[in-house]
Amino acid sequence: MARQFALLKLRLVRNGFRSPQYAVLFTIGSASAALVSLVGFTFLSALRGDVIRADATLVAFAAVTVVWTVLPLMGFGTDETLDPQRLALLPLRRGQLLRGLLVAALIGVAPIATAFALSGAIVGLARDPLSALLILGAIAGTLVLCIVASRTLIALLAPLLRSRRGRDVLVMTIVLAAFVPQSFRLFGARGGTDNTRHAIAEIASRVQYTPFGWGGLAASEAGRGHVLASLGALAAIAALVAVLLWVWSLAIPRAMTATDLVAAEAGRARRTGRTTTLFPGLFPFLPRTRAGAVAAKELRYYVRDPRRRAPLFAALIVPGLFLVSMMREHNRPASSTLLALVALLPASGLTLNQFGLDGAALWSTIVAGNDPRSELVGKNLATAIIVVPLVTVPAILTAAVTNGWHYVPITVGLAPGMLGVVLAVGNMVSVWAPYALPDRRNPLAGNPGQGCVGGIAAMAALLVDAIILVPVGVVTAVALQSLPFAAATILSVGCASVYGALAWQVGMRSASRHLWWRMPELLDAVSPRHAG
């Protein structure tokens, strides 16, 4: 049965290449994963002979385990191997299902890249054949632990992740978790942060006896020649994997039979009988045109669809991390208020697959008439209404900490122009490389069965945004250095607005022209049947 699951996983991956968008994103993601794994292998290999090689290896293994355990939550509903409910109708015993899911999870780009990256520890730590064998066992144990821990967590949380309230709780949990490391820095000692070796040793001493660090402990102890300690760590990993497999086996039936609450919530909404107008009362300025109607629809979706809210939370996290970091510094420059503009970058993730968020509902746009420009204008207008305040809030908070109130006008003034560039890139990416999303089951699901591929593509788009925005940064920096502050504010905001408007017009015209005769193909590309 495990062989059948492996063949099924390979068949699903192969069938995905029927979609050109899948093929492109899979290729980009695979190349990026290969690069990251090569960097990891080189890093661990280069530690040979270094006094911190054991501690650095332990920290690397622990970091990999943490990432593997947490990140699959963001892929729930996108990877065919993650949601056991898809297999509920198959006549499989619990043991068969467990073995099949485990084997299928071990097949993919991420497991192969992880194994290759960690194998650098053999080069960096091995003293003799016995130590190399123990390190190889630590790598295999760590990889299996990562897979089993992530799948167990998914099986336990699957019923919660299918409810709207559960999705909201998940988003808020990830938001709070992002602040935890920085929050600890406020109360931590400052003496060792400048010493990299001391910091690595301190981290290693804290994580080596946690489950996340057992794989690294086994490898580092083998590198030191402590065979019994290494075997003890490997035995602890084996025991933990056995416990997690038992918990996973108990959680699978519940995950397969739990009610999908999305339909129930929709039924309750229909039974209430409440009627609302399309245009929200908070935004009376929206034009009563097709573009205005699209904007009103998008604004309502921002409230109802957790997938759209997740990037907005991220837009507040990133400036918040800078803010918490600045609270530890004695000399906080007033110009730090400009850091609030980085909120535009996470929010730009909303613009990279605008039609994929619509999914099958895009058919209503097509039958209503072919007007791609109005559709894009409406989506961009809604994004601007939501995103620009996300720059204002952190700008005010940062100004309160740094006493940089005079930087608030230039920060808020630069936001619309920079957003114009972000929207221009997002419009073209949405039209040329759309892809399907799962049906609102996970607020963080970004792509169908491609793991980190969607994230890599988003990072590439952010890089393009940053390159195009270089002239705005140069003009602003020169103006602030050479002109009175009021004049610099006017010049910078004016240039950014004109530059952003021109970029947006170019992107809008190019995207609209490409989409004019391709709306049916776009609907097919974002159809849920292409989603994992």
Beta strands, then each sheet from edge to edge (+ up, - down):
end
